[in-house]
Amino acid sequence: MRYAKEQRLLVSFYMDEDRRYSILGSVLDFSKNFVKVQKINTDGFEDGFVYLDIQKVISCRCDTAKEQDILLLNHVNC
């Protein structure tokens, strides 16, 4: 989390085993129990904030090709 926050990378947080429910965004803050995420949609636009309970996150991905593409769109759009 710390690295993703410091480098301003996008992270995909998966909330179920099938990876159908996910949240994409940048880490704004985190603690032992929660992560505050600036949500970003697939078009690169900011889409509000969400607090995630760490215990409910099944897995996450950071800085994959998909996230890099959306981050580029975000830089253009915002």
C-alpha atoms as an extended CHARMM CRD file, in Angstrom:
* protein
*
        78  EXT
         1         1  MET       CA              0.0000000000        0.0000000000        0.0000000000  PROA      1               0.0000000000
         2         2  ARG       CA              2.7430000000        2.4090000000        0.9220000000  PROA      2               0.0000000000
         3         3  TYR       CA              4.5550000000        1.9910000000       -2.4070000000  PROA      3               0.0000000000
         4         4  ALA       CA              1.3510000000        2.3960000000       -4.4250000000  PROA      4               0.0000000000
         5         5  LYS       CA              0.4920000000        5.5490000000       -2.4830000000  PROA      5               0.0000000000
         6         6  GLU       CA              3.9510000000        7.0990000000       -2.7850000000  PROA      6               0.0000000000
         7         7  GLN       CA              4.2540000000        6.3150000000       -6.5150000000  PROA      7               0.0000000000
         8         8  ARG       CA              0.6050000000        7.2700000000       -7.2320000000  PROA      8               0.0000000000
         9         9  LEU       CA             -0.0660000000        3.9390000000       -8.9160000000  PROA      9               0.0000000000
        10        10  LEU       CA             -3.4950000000        2.5440000000       -9.6840000000  PROA      10              0.0000000000
        11        11  VAL       CA             -4.5850000000       -0.5440000000       -7.7930000000  PROA      11              0.0000000000
        12        12  SER       CA             -7.3870000000       -2.9810000000       -8.5720000000  PROA      12              0.0000000000
        13        13  PHE       CA             -8.9240000000       -4.2990000000       -5.3560000000  PROA      13              0.0000000000
        14        14  TYR       CA            -10.9070000000       -7.5300000000       -5.7610000000  PROA      14              0.0000000000
        15        15  MET       CA            -13.6500000000       -8.1480000000       -3.2470000000  PROA      15              0.0000000000
        16        16  ASP       CA            -14.6920000000      -11.6560000000       -4.3720000000  PROA      16              0.0000000000
        17        17  GLU       CA            -12.9960000000      -14.8350000000       -5.5560000000  PROA      17              0.0000000000
        18        18  ASP       CA            -14.3760000000      -14.5580000000       -9.1080000000  PROA      18              0.0000000000
        19        19  ARG       CA            -12.9660000000      -11.0350000000       -9.5050000000  PROA      19              0.0000000000
        20        20  ARG       CA            -16.3600000000       -9.7780000000      -10.6730000000  PROA      20              0.0000000000
        21        21  TYR       CA            -16.5620000000       -7.1260000000       -7.9720000000  PROA      21              0.0000000000
        22        22  SER       CA            -13.5540000000       -4.8620000000       -8.0250000000  PROA      22              0.0000000000
        23        23  ILE       CA            -12.6390000000       -1.2890000000       -7.2390000000  PROA      23              0.0000000000
        24        24  LEU       CA            -10.0100000000        0.5560000000       -9.2350000000  PROA      24              0.0000000000
        25        25  GLY       CA             -8.2870000000        3.6080000000       -7.8720000000  PROA      25              0.0000000000
        26        26  SER       CA             -5.3400000000        5.2430000000       -6.2210000000  PROA      26              0.0000000000
        27        27  VAL       CA             -4.5160000000        4.8170000000       -2.5480000000  PROA      27              0.0000000000
        28        28  LEU       CA             -4.9730000000        8.0800000000       -0.6710000000  PROA      28              0.0000000000
        29        29  ASP       CA             -4.4790000000        6.7910000000        2.8540000000  PROA      29              0.0000000000
        30        30  PHE       CA             -4.3920000000        3.5080000000        4.7230000000  PROA      30              0.0000000000
        31        31  SER       CA             -4.2930000000        2.0760000000        8.1950000000  PROA      31              0.0000000000
        32        32  LYS       CA             -4.2290000000       -1.3640000000        9.7500000000  PROA      32              0.0000000000
        33        33  ASN       CA             -7.9320000000       -1.8870000000        8.9700000000  PROA      33              0.0000000000
        34        34  PHE       CA             -8.9390000000        0.4040000000        6.1020000000  PROA      34              0.0000000000
        35        35  VAL       CA             -7.7500000000        1.8250000000        2.7910000000  PROA      35              0.0000000000
        36        36  LYS       CA             -9.0750000000        5.1400000000        1.4440000000  PROA      36              0.0000000000
        37        37  VAL       CA             -9.2440000000        4.9410000000       -2.3620000000  PROA      37              0.0000000000
        38        38  GLN       CA             -9.8640000000        7.6420000000       -4.9770000000  PROA      38              0.0000000000
        39        39  LYS       CA            -11.9820000000        5.6270000000       -7.4040000000  PROA      39              0.0000000000
        40        40  ILE       CA            -11.2190000000        5.9550000000      -11.1130000000  PROA      40              0.0000000000
        41        41  ASN       CA            -13.4730000000        4.5400000000      -13.8010000000  PROA      41              0.0000000000
        42        42  THR       CA            -12.2620000000        2.7250000000      -16.9220000000  PROA      42              0.0000000000
        43        43  ASP       CA            -12.3930000000        5.9780000000      -18.9180000000  PROA      43              0.0000000000
        44        44  GLY       CA             -9.8630000000        7.5460000000      -16.5470000000  PROA      44              0.0000000000
        45        45  PHE       CA            -12.2550000000        9.8910000000      -14.7380000000  PROA      45              0.0000000000
        46        46  GLU       CA            -12.2720000000       10.2370000000      -10.9560000000  PROA      46              0.0000000000
        47        47  ASP       CA            -15.4110000000        8.6910000000       -9.5040000000  PROA      47              0.0000000000
        48        48  GLY       CA            -15.5300000000        9.5360000000       -5.7960000000  PROA      48              0.0000000000
        49        49  PHE       CA            -13.9250000000        8.0320000000       -2.7240000000  PROA      49              0.0000000000
        50        50  VAL       CA            -14.3940000000        4.7470000000       -0.9540000000  PROA      50              0.0000000000
        51        51  TYR       CA            -13.0790000000        3.2210000000        2.2650000000  PROA      51              0.0000000000
        52        52  LEU       CA            -12.2710000000       -0.4740000000        1.9620000000  PROA      52              0.0000000000
        53        53  ASP       CA            -12.1030000000       -2.8790000000        4.8690000000  PROA      53              0.0000000000
        54        54  ILE       CA             -8.7460000000       -4.6620000000        4.4470000000  PROA      54              0.0000000000
        55        55  GLN       CA            -10.2160000000       -7.9390000000        5.7110000000  PROA      55              0.0000000000
        56        56  LYS       CA            -12.7660000000       -7.9940000000        2.8710000000  PROA      56              0.0000000000
        57        57  VAL       CA            -10.2050000000       -7.5530000000        0.0810000000  PROA      57              0.0000000000
        58        58  ILE       CA             -9.5160000000      -10.9670000000       -1.4750000000  PROA      58              0.0000000000
        59        59  SER       CA             -6.6440000000       -9.8370000000       -3.7220000000  PROA      59              0.0000000000
        60        60  CYS       CA             -5.2610000000       -6.8120000000       -5.4820000000  PROA      60              0.0000000000
        61        61  ARG       CA             -3.1790000000       -5.9330000000       -8.5250000000  PROA      61              0.0000000000
        62        62  CYS       CA             -1.0090000000       -2.9050000000       -8.9840000000  PROA      62              0.0000000000
        63        63  ASP       CA              0.5490000000       -1.2670000000      -12.0360000000  PROA      63              0.0000000000
        64        64  THR       CA             -0.4780000000       -3.8660000000      -14.6170000000  PROA      64              0.0000000000
        65        65  ALA       CA             -0.8720000000       -2.8390000000      -18.2650000000  PROA      65              0.0000000000
        66        66  LYS       CA             -4.5940000000       -2.1960000000      -17.6580000000  PROA      66              0.0000000000
        67        67  GLU       CA             -3.9210000000        0.1040000000      -14.7070000000  PROA      67              0.0000000000
        68        68  GLN       CA             -1.1580000000        1.9190000000      -16.6000000000  PROA      68              0.0000000000
        69        69  ASP       CA             -3.5020000000        2.5980000000      -19.5550000000  PROA      69              0.0000000000
        70        70  ILE       CA             -6.2370000000        3.9490000000      -17.2880000000  PROA      70              0.0000000000
        71        71  LEU       CA             -3.7110000000        6.0740000000      -15.3880000000  PROA      71              0.0000000000
        72        72  LEU       CA             -2.6420000000        7.6720000000      -18.6870000000  PROA      72              0.0000000000
        73        73  LEU       CA             -6.2880000000        8.4460000000      -19.4560000000  PROA      73              0.0000000000
        74        74  ASN       CA             -6.6500000000        9.9170000000      -15.9820000000  PROA      74              0.0000000000
        75        75  HSD       CA             -3.7130000000       12.2520000000      -16.5350000000  PROA      75              0.0000000000
        76        76  VAL       CA             -5.2870000000       13.4630000000      -19.7780000000  PROA      76              0.0000000000
        77        77  ASN       CA             -8.8050000000       13.8300000000      -18.3300000000  PROA      77              0.0000000000
        78        78  CYS       CA             -7.9730000000       15.5130000000      -15.0080000000  PROA      78              0.0000000000
